[in-house]
Amino acid sequence: MKNTIFVKRYSLASMYRLLIPNLLKKLNRIIYLDADVMVNCDLTNLWNYDTHGMPISAVVDSGIARGGASALPIKTGMISKEKYFNSGVLTMELDKIRSEQNLWDAFFKLYSEHFQSDSKENMPDQDVLNLIFENKVNYLPENWNILTRIERLNGSCLRSGIYHFAGDKWIQYEKIAEFDRLYLELREEVSWEKSVVNNELIHLLRLNEYKILQLQNLASQLTGSRKKLIFFGKNTLAMKMLCKIALRDGDYFIDKDPIDVDSTRYGLPVKDASSIVTEERGSFIVIVIPEANNGTALKNLEDLGLQNGIDYFVAPSLTTASQGGYEA
């Protein structure tokens, strides 16, 4: 068990829900909640929800359903994305589960059948639960498991329901939503969570300080006699934002992109990386995407003796997360 990929990736605690039917033998029903959810409603309504005789009740995974991610049961055609549920919020009918199978044993049997020891699947625990309860799920309305990364696309107003943060990486601190603010306030009330939240905020401040410094350096380079701009990388969101700097004749792009037409982008030429070698030192500025030139772009520039913050600027360091920049 200790060598399975989901234990290595998510910790042993990801397995605890499998033991619930065996450990809580005197209970017939429980509501299971992941640790990264925020309940902004009366759970009595969920408790009283009609299960229609199914062993579990769950919400369709909105991220999967919208095509923003995939999972093994969907890729292999075992389950449709419209029926794939998120296992972060479950109502479990323990008597019914116990009468049908031993959840722990069923889990490891299916895991060994469908996953390799070095599996790179992101959600193997959730995948297997979907296989176990295929066609045995009572589907709940979406408000009982609101994935915050999807909710941010719909609006940030707080509503009644259970918010599922699926980790903290989706919180956009520079454009914080109402539900994010409440979630962070609640975490501050938990003694062992204070340091986590504070560290995130300190990291954000340092990241923003670095962005400001880089932007100041870039502004100083663009004042007076304007230097030639060379955009090194594909047309990512961060690059699109920075291309809003007034382009002019002489500027150009490096690294081909599908939007290019006849080796031009936004009316400017797209050239080979070797073009930088022919440029006079100090007459140009490179704005670079680290992944450019098959991930060698930064090394290419450093090999030419160019300096970060003077001769070249890393595009995601200049933009916010919502603009394609680095996450907080």
C-alpha positions as protocol buffer text, in pm:
chain_id: "A"
residue {
  index: 1
  type: MET
  ca { x: 0 y: 0 z: 0 }
}
residue {
  index: 2
  type: LYS
  ca { x: 273 y: 249 z: 95 }
}
residue {
  index: 3
  type: ASN
  ca { x: 427 y: 226 z: -253 }
}
residue {
  index: 4
  type: THR
  ca { x: 111 y: 310 z: -448 }
}
residue {
  index: 5
  type: ILE
  ca { x: 135 y: 630 z: -650 }
}
residue {
  index: 6
  type: PHE
  ca { x: -163 y: 806 z: -488 }
}
residue {
  index: 7
  type: VAL
  ca { x: -22 y: 753 z: -136 }
}
residue {
  index: 8
  type: LYS
  ca { x: 312 y: 894 z: -250 }
}
residue {
  index: 9
  type: ARG
  ca { x: 143 y: 1193 z: -411 }
}
residue {
  index: 10
  type: TYR
  ca { x: -143 y: 1274 z: -173 }
}
residue {
  index: 11
  type: SER
  ca { x: -35 y: 1115 z: 161 }
}
residue {
  index: 12
  type: LEU
  ca { x: -177 y: 817 z: 347 }
}
residue {
  index: 13
  type: ALA
  ca { x: -477 y: 1024 z: 457 }
}
residue {
  index: 14
  type: SER
  ca { x: -621 y: 993 z: 106 }
}
residue {
  index: 15
  type: MET
  ca { x: -699 y: 631 z: 192 }
}
residue {
  index: 16
  type: TYR
  ca { x: -894 y: 686 z: 513 }
}
residue {
  index: 17
  type: ARG
  ca { x: -1236 y: 714 z: 348 }
}
residue {
  index: 18
  type: LEU
  ca { x: -1202 y: 352 z: 231 }
}
residue {
  index: 19
  type: LEU
  ca { x: -1201 y: 234 z: 594 }
}
residue {
  index: 20
  type: ILE
  ca { x: -1515 y: 422 z: 698 }
}
residue {
  index: 21
  type: PRO
  ca { x: -1764 y: 136 z: 642 }
}
residue {
  index: 22
  type: ASN
  ca { x: -1548 y: -101 z: 850 }
}
residue {
  index: 23
  type: LEU
  ca { x: -1459 y: 142 z: 1127 }
}
residue {
  index: 24
  type: LEU
  ca { x: -1802 y: 302 z: 1182 }
}
residue {
  index: 25
  type: LYS
  ca { x: -2006 y: -17 z: 1198 }
}
residue {
  index: 26
  type: LYS
  ca { x: -2281 y: 131 z: 1412 }
}
residue {
  index: 27
  type: LEU
  ca { x: -2354 y: 411 z: 1165 }
}
residue {
  index: 28
  type: ASN
  ca { x: -2577 y: 377 z: 861 }
}
residue {
  index: 29
  type: ARG
  ca { x: -2500 y: 707 z: 690 }
}
residue {
  index: 30
  type: ILE
  ca { x: -2219 y: 963 z: 694 }
}
residue {
  index: 31
  type: ILE
  ca { x: -2128 y: 1278 z: 503 }
}
residue {
  index: 32
  type: TYR
  ca { x: -1766 y: 1268 z: 391 }
}
residue {
  index: 33
  type: LEU
  ca { x: -1588 y: 1600 z: 323 }
}
residue {
  index: 34
  type: ASP
  ca { x: -1235 y: 1659 z: 194 }
}
residue {
  index: 35
  type: ALA
  ca { x: -1015 y: 1876 z: 414 }
}
residue {
  index: 36
  type: ASP
  ca { x: -1002 y: 2153 z: 152 }
}
residue {
  index: 37
  type: VAL
  ca { x: -1374 y: 2236 z: 142 }
}
residue {
  index: 38
  type: MET
  ca { x: -1568 y: 2524 z: 295 }
}
residue {
  index: 39
  type: VAL
  ca { x: -1927 y: 2460 z: 400 }
}
residue {
  index: 40
  type: ASN
  ca { x: -2142 y: 2769 z: 343 }
}
residue {
  index: 41
  type: CYS
  ca { x: -2483 y: 2610 z: 395 }
}
residue {
  index: 42
  type: ASP
  ca { x: -2688 y: 2391 z: 628 }
}
residue {
  index: 43
  type: LEU
  ca { x: -2566 y: 2031 z: 599 }
}
residue {
  index: 44
  type: THR
  ca { x: -2902 y: 1908 z: 724 }
}
residue {
  index: 45
  type: ASN
  ca { x: -3036 y: 1963 z: 372 }
}
residue {
  index: 46
  type: LEU
  ca { x: -2767 y: 1737 z: 230 }
}
residue {
  index: 47
  type: TRP
  ca { x: -2829 y: 1478 z: 502 }
}
residue {
  index: 48
  type: ASN
  ca { x: -3199 y: 1466 z: 417 }
}
residue {
  index: 49
  type: TYR
  ca { x: -3147 y: 1450 z: 40 }
}
residue {
  index: 50
  type: ASP
  ca { x: -3319 y: 1151 z: -125 }
}
residue {
  index: 51
  type: THR
  ca { x: -3051 y: 893 z: -215 }
}
residue {
  index: 52
  type: HIS
  ca { x: -3285 y: 695 z: -443 }
}
residue {
  index: 53
  type: GLY
  ca { x: -3145 y: 373 z: -298 }
}
residue {
  index: 54
  type: MET
  ca { x: -2790 y: 435 z: -417 }
}
residue {
  index: 55
  type: PRO
  ca { x: -2487 y: 361 z: -195 }
}
residue {
  index: 56
  type: ILE
  ca { x: -2333 y: 705 z: -247 }
}
residue {
  index: 57
  type: SER
  ca { x: -2445 y: 1053 z: -348 }
}
residue {
  index: 58
  type: ALA
  ca { x: -2199 y: 1282 z: -526 }
}
residue {
  index: 59
  type: VAL
  ca { x: -2166 y: 1571 z: -772 }
}
residue {
  index: 60
  type: VAL
  ca { x: -2046 y: 1538 z: -1131 }
}
residue {
  index: 61
  type: ASP
  ca { x: -1692 y: 1676 z: -1152 }
}
residue {
  index: 62
  type: SER
  ca { x: -1748 y: 2009 z: -1328 }
}
residue {
  index: 63
  type: GLY
  ca { x: -1382 y: 2040 z: -1431 }
}
residue {
  index: 64
  type: ILE
  ca { x: -1395 y: 1702 z: -1606 }
}
residue {
  index: 65
  type: ALA
  ca { x: -1740 y: 1764 z: -1753 }
}
residue {
  index: 66
  type: ARG
  ca { x: -1627 y: 2091 z: -1910 }
}
residue {
  index: 67
  type: GLY
  ca { x: -1330 y: 1920 z: -2072 }
}
residue {
  index: 68
  type: GLY
  ca { x: -1069 y: 2109 z: -1869 }
}
residue {
  index: 69
  type: ALA
  ca { x: -911 y: 1784 z: -1747 }
}
residue {
  index: 70
  type: SER
  ca { x: -939 y: 1413 z: -1803 }
}
residue {
  index: 71
  type: ALA
  ca { x: -917 y: 1089 z: -1607 }
}
residue {
  index: 72
  type: LEU
  ca { x: -831 y: 727 z: -1680 }
}
residue {
  index: 73
  type: PRO
  ca { x: -1192 y: 590 z: -1674 }
}
residue {
  index: 74
  type: ILE
  ca { x: -1290 y: 856 z: -1929 }
}
residue {
  index: 75
  type: LYS
  ca { x: -986 y: 817 z: -2154 }
}
residue {
  index: 76
  type: THR
  ca { x: -1040 y: 441 z: -2166 }
}
residue {
  index: 77
  type: GLY
  ca { x: -1415 y: 474 z: -2228 }
}
residue {
  index: 78
  type: MET
  ca { x: -1520 y: 300 z: -1906 }
}
residue {
  index: 79
  type: ILE
  ca { x: -1718 y: 601 z: -1778 }
}
residue {
  index: 80
  type: SER
  ca { x: -1854 y: 906 z: -1959 }
}
residue {
  index: 81
  type: LYS
  ca { x: -1743 y: 1249 z: -1842 }
}
residue {
  index: 82
  type: GLU
  ca { x: -2108 y: 1335 z: -1769 }
}
residue {
  index: 83
  type: LYS
  ca { x: -2117 y: 1059 z: -1505 }
}
residue {
  index: 84
  type: TYR
  ca { x: -1771 y: 1100 z: -1355 }
}
residue {
  index: 85
  type: PHE
  ca { x: -1815 y: 1231 z: -1000 }
}
residue {
  index: 86
  type: ASN
  ca { x: -1585 y: 1430 z: -772 }
}
residue {
  index: 87
  type: SER
  ca { x: -1512 y: 1236 z: -453 }
}
residue {
  index: 88
  type: GLY
  ca { x: -1445 y: 1541 z: -231 }
}
residue {
  index: 89
  type: VAL
  ca { x: -1805 y: 1549 z: -103 }
}
residue {
  index: 90
  type: LEU
  ca { x: -1991 y: 1221 z: -57 }
}
residue {
  index: 91
  type: THR
  ca { x: -2297 y: 1100 z: 125 }
}
residue {
  index: 92
  type: MET
  ca { x: -2221 y: 735 z: 200 }
}
residue {
  index: 93
  type: GLU
  ca { x: -2489 y: 479 z: 281 }
}
residue {
  index: 94
  type: LEU
  ca { x: -2269 y: 252 z: 491 }
}
residue {
  index: 95
  type: ASP
  ca { x: -2512 y: -37 z: 535 }
}
residue {
  index: 96
  type: LYS
  ca { x: -2561 y: -61 z: 160 }
}
residue {
  index: 97
  type: ILE
  ca { x: -2188 y: -35 z: 88 }
}
residue {
  index: 98
  type: ARG
  ca { x: -2110 y: -306 z: 345 }
}
residue {
  index: 99
  type: SER
  ca { x: -2378 y: -536 z: 203 }
}
residue {
  index: 100
  type: GLU
  ca { x: -2234 y: -511 z: -148 }
}
residue {
  index: 101
  type: GLN
  ca { x: -1856 y: -530 z: -94 }
}
residue {
  index: 102
  type: ASN
  ca { x: -1559 y: -454 z: 124 }
}
residue {
  index: 103
  type: LEU
  ca { x: -1466 y: -106 z: 1 }
}
residue {
  index: 104
  type: TRP
  ca { x: -1099 y: -141 z: 93 }
}
residue {
  index: 105
  type: ASP
  ca { x: -1058 y: -473 z: -91 }
}
residue {
  index: 106
  type: ALA
  ca { x: -1260 y: -357 z: -393 }
}
residue {
  index: 107
  type: PHE
  ca { x: -1047 y: -47 z: -423 }
}
residue {
  index: 108
  type: PHE
  ca { x: -714 y: -230 z: -436 }
}
residue {
  index: 109
  type: LYS
  ca { x: -846 y: -497 z: -669 }
}
residue {
  index: 110
  type: LEU
  ca { x: -951 y: -237 z: -926 }
}
residue {
  index: 111
  type: TYR
  ca { x: -641 y: -29 z: -870 }
}
residue {
  index: 112
  type: SER
  ca { x: -413 y: -324 z: -946 }
}
residue {
  index: 113
  type: GLU
  ca { x: -616 y: -406 z: -1258 }
}
residue {
  index: 114
  type: HIS
  ca { x: -614 y: -59 z: -1413 }
}
residue {
  index: 115
  type: PHE
  ca { x: -308 y: 128 z: -1283 }
}
residue {
  index: 116
  type: GLN
  ca { x: 63 y: 65 z: -1319 }
}
residue {
  index: 117
  type: SER
  ca { x: 295 y: 119 z: -1021 }
}
residue {
  index: 118
  type: ASP
  ca { x: 443 y: 424 z: -1196 }
}
residue {
  index: 119
  type: SER
  ca { x: 108 y: 563 z: -1310 }
}
residue {
  index: 120
  type: LYS
  ca { x: 109 y: 935 z: -1392 }
}
residue {
  index: 121
  type: GLU
  ca { x: -268 y: 973 z: -1354 }
}
residue {
  index: 122
  type: ASN
  ca { x: -357 y: 1277 z: -1141 }
}
residue {
  index: 123
  type: MET
  ca { x: -653 y: 1135 z: -947 }
}
residue {
  index: 124
  type: PRO
  ca { x: -619 y: 756 z: -917 }
}
residue {
  index: 125
  type: ASP
  ca { x: -811 y: 744 z: -586 }
}
residue {
  index: 126
  type: GLN
  ca { x: -1108 y: 927 z: -737 }
}
residue {
  index: 127
  type: ASP
  ca { x: -1081 y: 726 z: -1059 }
}
residue {
  index: 128
  type: VAL
  ca { x: -1110 y: 396 z: -874 }
}
residue {
  index: 129
  type: LEU
  ca { x: -1405 y: 514 z: -664 }
}
residue {
  index: 130
  type: ASN
  ca { x: -1579 y: 600 z: -990 }
}
residue {
  index: 131
  type: LEU
  ca { x: -1517 y: 247 z: -1114 }
}
residue {
  index: 132
  type: ILE
  ca { x: -1642 y: 91 z: -789 }
}
residue {
  index: 133
  type: PHE
  ca { x: -1966 y: 288 z: -790 }
}
residue {
  index: 134
  type: GLU
  ca { x: -2030 y: 290 z: -1163 }
}
residue {
  index: 135
  type: ASN
  ca { x: -2408 y: 316 z: -1219 }
}
residue {
  index: 136
  type: LYS
  ca { x: -2457 y: 325 z: -841 }
}
residue {
  index: 137
  type: VAL
  ca { x: -2442 y: 700 z: -784 }
}
residue {
  index: 138
  type: ASN
  ca { x: -2716 y: 939 z: -680 }
}
residue {
  index: 139
  type: TYR
  ca { x: -2612 y: 1261 z: -852 }
}
residue {
  index: 140
  type: LEU
  ca { x: -2646 y: 1579 z: -647 }
}
residue {
  index: 141
  type: PRO
  ca { x: -2689 y: 1938 z: -766 }
}
residue {
  index: 142
  type: GLU
  ca { x: -2364 y: 2122 z: -836 }
}
residue {
  index: 143
  type: ASN
  ca { x: -2393 y: 2351 z: -532 }
}
residue {
  index: 144
  type: TRP
  ca { x: -2304 y: 2057 z: -304 }
}
residue {
  index: 145
  type: ASN
  ca { x: -1950 y: 2047 z: -448 }
}
residue {
  index: 146
  type: ILE
  ca { x: -1858 y: 2379 z: -611 }
}
residue {
  index: 147
  type: LEU
  ca { x: -1511 y: 2356 z: -763 }
}
residue {
  index: 148
  type: THR
  ca { x: -1367 y: 2702 z: -705 }
}
residue {
  index: 149
  type: ARG
  ca { x: -1144 y: 2702 z: -1013 }
}
residue {
  index: 150
  type: ILE
  ca { x: -1460 y: 2664 z: -1224 }
}
residue {
  index: 151
  type: GLU
  ca { x: -1664 y: 2900 z: -1008 }
}
residue {
  index: 152
  type: ARG
  ca { x: -1417 y: 3180 z: -1078 }
}
residue {
  index: 153
  type: LEU
  ca { x: -1514 y: 3156 z: -1445 }
}
residue {
  index: 154
  type: ASN
  ca { x: -1881 y: 3204 z: -1355 }
}
residue {
  index: 155
  type: GLY
  ca { x: -1839 y: 3491 z: -1106 }
}
residue {
  index: 156
  type: SER
  ca { x: -1713 y: 3546 z: -755 }
}
residue {
  index: 157
  type: CYS
  ca { x: -2036 y: 3612 z: -561 }
}
residue {
  index: 158
  type: LEU
  ca { x: -2075 y: 3396 z: -252 }
}
residue {
  index: 159
  type: ARG
  ca { x: -2367 y: 3152 z: -264 }
}
residue {
  index: 160
  type: SER
  ca { x: -2511 y: 2874 z: -54 }
}
residue {
  index: 161
  type: GLY
  ca { x: -2323 y: 2549 z: -98 }
}
residue {
  index: 162
  type: ILE
  ca { x: -2000 y: 2360 z: -36 }
}
residue {
  index: 163
  type: TYR
  ca { x: -1692 y: 2518 z: -193 }
}
residue {
  index: 164
  type: HIS
  ca { x: -1417 y: 2276 z: -292 }
}
residue {
  index: 165
  type: PHE
  ca { x: -1077 y: 2446 z: -331 }
}
residue {
  index: 166
  type: ALA
  ca { x: -889 y: 2133 z: -443 }
}
residue {
  index: 167
  type: GLY
  ca { x: -574 y: 2272 z: -282 }
}
residue {
  index: 168
  type: ASP
  ca { x: -473 y: 2639 z: -262 }
}
residue {
  index: 169
  type: LYS
  ca { x: -306 y: 2676 z: -600 }
}
residue {
  index: 170
  type: TRP
  ca { x: -621 y: 2813 z: -767 }
}
residue {
  index: 171
  type: ILE
  ca { x: -660 y: 3110 z: -530 }
}
residue {
  index: 172
  type: GLN
  ca { x: -581 y: 3430 z: -718 }
}
residue {
  index: 173
  type: TYR
  ca { x: -460 y: 3655 z: -439 }
}
residue {
  index: 174
  type: GLU
  ca { x: -429 y: 3963 z: -659 }
}
residue {
  index: 175
  type: LYS
  ca { x: -793 y: 3930 z: -772 }
}
residue {
  index: 176
  type: ILE
  ca { x: -948 y: 3756 z: -475 }
}
residue {
  index: 177
  type: ALA
  ca { x: -1307 y: 3629 z: -484 }
}
residue {
  index: 178
  type: GLU
  ca { x: -1553 y: 3664 z: -198 }
}
residue {
  index: 179
  type: PHE
  ca { x: -1544 y: 3291 z: -126 }
}
residue {
  index: 180
  type: ASP
  ca { x: -1161 y: 3297 z: -123 }
}
residue {
  index: 181
  type: ARG
  ca { x: -1164 y: 3575 z: 135 }
}
residue {
  index: 182
  type: LEU
  ca { x: -1403 y: 3387 z: 364 }
}
residue {
  index: 183
  type: TYR
  ca { x: -1203 y: 3065 z: 324 }
}
residue {
  index: 184
  type: LEU
  ca { x: -879 y: 3237 z: 423 }
}
residue {
  index: 185
  type: GLU
  ca { x: -1047 y: 3409 z: 719 }
}
residue {
  index: 186
  type: LEU
  ca { x: -1173 y: 3073 z: 845 }
}
residue {
  index: 187
  type: ARG
  ca { x: -832 y: 2915 z: 803 }
}
residue {
  index: 188
  type: GLU
  ca { x: -682 y: 3193 z: 1014 }
}
residue {
  index: 189
  type: GLU
  ca { x: -900 y: 3072 z: 1303 }
}
residue {
  index: 190
  type: VAL
  ca { x: -728 y: 2731 z: 1293 }
}
residue {
  index: 191
  type: SER
  ca { x: -403 y: 2752 z: 1488 }
}
residue {
  index: 192
  type: TRP
  ca { x: -195 y: 2520 z: 1267 }
}
residue {
  index: 193
  type: GLU
  ca { x: -321 y: 2691 z: 948 }
}
residue {
  index: 194
  type: LYS
  ca { x: -209 y: 3045 z: 1038 }
}
residue {
  index: 195
  type: SER
  ca { x: 150 y: 2991 z: 935 }
}
residue {
  index: 196
  type: VAL
  ca { x: 40 y: 2839 z: 602 }
}
residue {
  index: 197
  type: VAL
  ca { x: -174 y: 3139 z: 511 }
}
residue {
  index: 198
  type: ASN
  ca { x: 87 y: 3387 z: 633 }
}
residue {
  index: 199
  type: ASN
  ca { x: 359 y: 3219 z: 430 }
}
residue {
  index: 200
  type: GLU
  ca { x: 142 y: 3240 z: 118 }
}
residue {
  index: 201
  type: LEU
  ca { x: 85 y: 3612 z: 173 }
}
residue {
  index: 202
  type: ILE
  ca { x: 456 y: 3676 z: 236 }
}
residue {
  index: 203
  type: HIS
  ca { x: 541 y: 3485 z: -81 }
}
residue {
  index: 204
  type: LEU
  ca { x: 284 y: 3693 z: -272 }
}
residue {
  index: 205
  type: LEU
  ca { x: 434 y: 4019 z: -143 }
}
residue {
  index: 206
  type: ARG
  ca { x: 784 y: 3910 z: -244 }
}
residue {
  index: 207
  type: LEU
  ca { x: 663 y: 3800 z: -585 }
}
residue {
  index: 208
  type: ASN
  ca { x: 487 y: 4133 z: -642 }
}
residue {
  index: 209
  type: GLU
  ca { x: 796 y: 4319 z: -522 }
}
residue {
  index: 210
  type: TYR
  ca { x: 1000 y: 4131 z: -780 }
}
residue {
  index: 211
  type: LYS
  ca { x: 744 y: 4208 z: -1055 }
}
residue {
  index: 212
  type: ILE
  ca { x: 757 y: 4579 z: -970 }
}
residue {
  index: 213
  type: LEU
  ca { x: 1137 y: 4579 z: -979 }
}
residue {
  index: 214
  type: GLN
  ca { x: 1140 y: 4405 z: -1317 }
}
residue {
  index: 215
  type: LEU
  ca { x: 880 y: 4644 z: -1459 }
}
residue {
  index: 216
  type: GLN
  ca { x: 1080 y: 4942 z: -1333 }
}
residue {
  index: 217
  type: ASN
  ca { x: 1389 y: 4805 z: -1502 }
}
residue {
  index: 218
  type: LEU
  ca { x: 1197 y: 4745 z: -1825 }
}
residue {
  index: 219
  type: ALA
  ca { x: 1048 y: 5096 z: -1817 }
}
residue {
  index: 220
  type: SER
  ca { x: 1393 y: 5250 z: -1777 }
}
residue {
  index: 221
  type: GLN
  ca { x: 1515 y: 5054 z: -2079 }
}
residue {
  index: 222
  type: LEU
  ca { x: 1224 y: 5174 z: -2294 }
}
residue {
  index: 223
  type: THR
  ca { x: 1254 y: 5545 z: -2215 }
}
residue {
  index: 224
  type: GLY
  ca { x: 1465 y: 5784 z: -2419 }
}
residue {
  index: 225
  type: SER
  ca { x: 1605 y: 5614 z: -2726 }
}
residue {
  index: 226
  type: ARG
  ca { x: 1376 y: 5310 z: -2746 }
}
residue {
  index: 227
  type: LYS
  ca { x: 1551 y: 4978 z: -2790 }
}
residue {
  index: 228
  type: LYS
  ca { x: 1441 y: 4709 z: -3031 }
}
residue {
  index: 229
  type: LEU
  ca { x: 1204 y: 4452 z: -2877 }
}
residue {
  index: 230
  type: ILE
  ca { x: 1256 y: 4083 z: -2949 }
}
residue {
  index: 231
  type: PHE
  ca { x: 977 y: 3856 z: -2825 }
}
residue {
  index: 232
  type: PHE
  ca { x: 1122 y: 3509 z: -2771 }
}
residue {
  index: 233
  type: GLY
  ca { x: 847 y: 3247 z: -2737 }
}
residue {
  index: 234
  type: LYS
  ca { x: 508 y: 3131 z: -2852 }
}
residue {
  index: 235
  type: ASN
  ca { x: 194 y: 3343 z: -2825 }
}
residue {
  index: 236
  type: THR
  ca { x: 112 y: 3255 z: -2463 }
}
residue {
  index: 237
  type: LEU
  ca { x: -123 y: 3469 z: -2252 }
}
residue {
  index: 238
  type: ALA
  ca { x: 170 y: 3646 z: -2086 }
}
residue {
  index: 239
  type: MET
  ca { x: 324 y: 3718 z: -2426 }
}
residue {
  index: 240
  type: LYS
  ca { x: -7 y: 3852 z: -2559 }
}
residue {
  index: 241
  type: MET
  ca { x: -26 y: 4094 z: -2266 }
}
residue {
  index: 242
  type: LEU
  ca { x: 328 y: 4220 z: -2322 }
}
residue {
  index: 243
  type: CYS
  ca { x: 279 y: 4255 z: -2696 }
}
residue {
  index: 244
  type: LYS
  ca { x: 41 y: 4539 z: -2607 }
}
residue {
  index: 245
  type: ILE
  ca { x: 356 y: 4748 z: -2569 }
}
residue {
  index: 246
  type: ALA
  ca { x: 358 y: 4962 z: -2883 }
}
residue {
  index: 247
  type: LEU
  ca { x: 528 y: 4751 z: -3148 }
}
residue {
  index: 248
  type: ARG
  ca { x: 720 y: 4917 z: -3429 }
}
residue {
  index: 249
  type: ASP
  ca { x: 928 y: 4834 z: -3734 }
}
residue {
  index: 250
  type: GLY
  ca { x: 1246 y: 4653 z: -3636 }
}
residue {
  index: 251
  type: ASP
  ca { x: 1086 y: 4454 z: -3353 }
}
residue {
  index: 252
  type: TYR
  ca { x: 1040 y: 4083 z: -3419 }
}
residue {
  index: 253
  type: PHE
  ca { x: 946 y: 3742 z: -3278 }
}
residue {
  index: 254
  type: ILE
  ca { x: 1143 y: 3422 z: -3228 }
}
residue {
  index: 255
  type: ASP
  ca { x: 990 y: 3071 z: -3198 }
}
residue {
  index: 256
  type: LYS
  ca { x: 710 y: 2980 z: -3440 }
}
residue {
  index: 257
  type: ASP
  ca { x: 348 y: 2969 z: -3325 }
}
residue {
  index: 258
  type: PRO
  ca { x: 32 y: 2831 z: -3492 }
}
residue {
  index: 259
  type: ILE
  ca { x: -109 y: 3186 z: -3520 }
}
residue {
  index: 260
  type: ASP
  ca { x: 182 y: 3294 z: -3743 }
}
residue {
  index: 261
  type: VAL
  ca { x: 93 y: 3367 z: -4104 }
}
residue {
  index: 262
  type: ASP
  ca { x: 368 y: 3360 z: -4367 }
}
residue {
  index: 263
  type: SER
  ca { x: 632 y: 3386 z: -4092 }
}
residue {
  index: 264
  type: THR
  ca { x: 474 y: 3700 z: -3945 }
}
residue {
  index: 265
  type: ARG
  ca { x: 293 y: 3768 z: -3617 }
}
residue {
  index: 266
  type: TYR
  ca { x: 103 y: 4089 z: -3549 }
}
residue {
  index: 267
  type: GLY
  ca { x: 254 y: 4222 z: -3871 }
}
residue {
  index: 268
  type: LEU
  ca { x: 614 y: 4163 z: -3758 }
}
residue {
  index: 269
  type: PRO
  ca { x: 858 y: 3895 z: -3878 }
}
residue {
  index: 270
  type: VAL
  ca { x: 915 y: 3565 z: -3695 }
}
residue {
  index: 271
  type: LYS
  ca { x: 1286 y: 3476 z: -3708 }
}
residue {
  index: 272
  type: ASP
  ca { x: 1522 y: 3204 z: -3593 }
}
residue {
  index: 273
  type: ALA
  ca { x: 1689 y: 3225 z: -3248 }
}
residue {
  index: 274
  type: SER
  ca { x: 2026 y: 3276 z: -3416 }
}
residue {
  index: 275
  type: SER
  ca { x: 1909 y: 3625 z: -3518 }
}
residue {
  index: 276
  type: ILE
  ca { x: 1994 y: 3756 z: -3171 }
}
residue {
  index: 277
  type: VAL
  ca { x: 2364 y: 3687 z: -3234 }
}
residue {
  index: 278
  type: THR
  ca { x: 2366 y: 3947 z: -3513 }
}
residue {
  index: 279
  type: GLU
  ca { x: 2218 y: 4221 z: -3292 }
}
residue {
  index: 280
  type: GLU
  ca { x: 2440 y: 4490 z: -3141 }
}
residue {
  index: 281
  type: ARG
  ca { x: 2468 y: 4447 z: -2764 }
}
residue {
  index: 282
  type: GLY
  ca { x: 2270 y: 4715 z: -2580 }
}
residue {
  index: 283
  type: SER
  ca { x: 2047 y: 4799 z: -2877 }
}
residue {
  index: 284
  type: PHE
  ca { x: 1772 y: 4549 z: -2797 }
}
residue {
  index: 285
  type: ILE
  ca { x: 1566 y: 4390 z: -2518 }
}
residue {
  index: 286
  type: VAL
  ca { x: 1445 y: 4031 z: -2525 }
}
residue {
  index: 287
  type: ILE
  ca { x: 1113 y: 3940 z: -2363 }
}
residue {
  index: 288
  type: VAL
  ca { x: 1126 y: 3564 z: -2321 }
}
residue {
  index: 289
  type: ILE
  ca { x: 902 y: 3271 z: -2232 }
}
residue {
  index: 290
  type: PRO
  ca { x: 1121 y: 3016 z: -2043 }
}
residue {
  index: 291
  type: GLU
  ca { x: 969 y: 2724 z: -2238 }
}
residue {
  index: 292
  type: ALA
  ca { x: 1069 y: 2877 z: -2574 }
}
residue {
  index: 293
  type: ASN
  ca { x: 1304 y: 2698 z: -2813 }
}
residue {
  index: 294
  type: ASN
  ca { x: 1216 y: 2362 z: -2656 }
}
residue {
  index: 295
  type: GLY
  ca { x: 1295 y: 2488 z: -2306 }
}
residue {
  index: 296
  type: THR
  ca { x: 1646 y: 2615 z: -2386 }
}
residue {
  index: 297
  type: ALA
  ca { x: 1561 y: 2986 z: -2430 }
}
residue {
  index: 298
  type: LEU
  ca { x: 1705 y: 3110 z: -2099 }
}
residue {
  index: 299
  type: LYS
  ca { x: 2024 y: 2910 z: -2148 }
}
residue {
  index: 300
  type: ASN
  ca { x: 2051 y: 3047 z: -2503 }
}
residue {
  index: 301
  type: LEU
  ca { x: 2038 y: 3403 z: -2372 }
}
residue {
  index: 302
  type: GLU
  ca { x: 2278 y: 3338 z: -2084 }
}
residue {
  index: 303
  type: ASP
  ca { x: 2526 y: 3171 z: -2323 }
}
residue {
  index: 304
  type: LEU
  ca { x: 2527 y: 3500 z: -2517 }
}
residue {
  index: 305
  type: GLY
  ca { x: 2620 y: 3685 z: -2197 }
}
residue {
  index: 306
  type: LEU
  ca { x: 2282 y: 3859 z: -2167 }
}
residue {
  index: 307
  type: GLN
  ca { x: 2165 y: 3956 z: -1817 }
}
residue {
  index: 308
  type: ASN
  ca { x: 1820 y: 3908 z: -1667 }
}
residue {
  index: 309
  type: GLY
  ca { x: 1655 y: 4242 z: -1584 }
}
residue {
  index: 310
  type: ILE
  ca { x: 1887 y: 4433 z: -1816 }
}
residue {
  index: 311
  type: ASP
  ca { x: 1915 y: 4263 z: -2155 }
}
residue {
  index: 312
  type: TYR
  ca { x: 1623 y: 4025 z: -2121 }
}
residue {
  index: 313
  type: PHE
  ca { x: 1304 y: 3993 z: -1914 }
}
residue {
  index: 314
  type: VAL
  ca { x: 1109 y: 3677 z: -1835 }
}
residue {
  index: 315
  type: ALA
  ca { x: 751 y: 3739 z: -1950 }
}
residue {
  index: 316
  type: PRO
  ca { x: 564 y: 3554 z: -1669 }
}
residue {
  index: 317
  type: SER
  ca { x: 766 y: 3756 z: -1414 }
}
residue {
  index: 318
  type: LEU
  ca { x: 613 y: 4076 z: -1550 }
}
residue {
  index: 319
  type: THR
  ca { x: 247 y: 3968 z: -1551 }
}
residue {
  index: 320
  type: THR
  ca { x: -6 y: 3858 z: -1290 }
}
residue {
  index: 321
  type: ALA
  ca { x: -138 y: 3502 z: -1265 }
}
residue {
  index: 322
  type: SER
  ca { x: -462 y: 3599 z: -1441 }
}
residue {
  index: 323
  type: GLN
  ca { x: -250 y: 3747 z: -1724 }
}
residue {
  index: 324
  type: GLY
  ca { x: -50 y: 3428 z: -1769 }
}
residue {
  index: 325
  type: GLY
  ca { x: 216 y: 3516 z: -1510 }
}
residue {
  index: 326
  type: TYR
  ca { x: 355 y: 3303 z: -1233 }
}
residue {
  index: 327
  type: GLU
  ca { x: 110 y: 3190 z: -963 }
}
residue {
  index: 328
  type: ALA
  ca { x: 141 y: 3323 z: -610 }
}
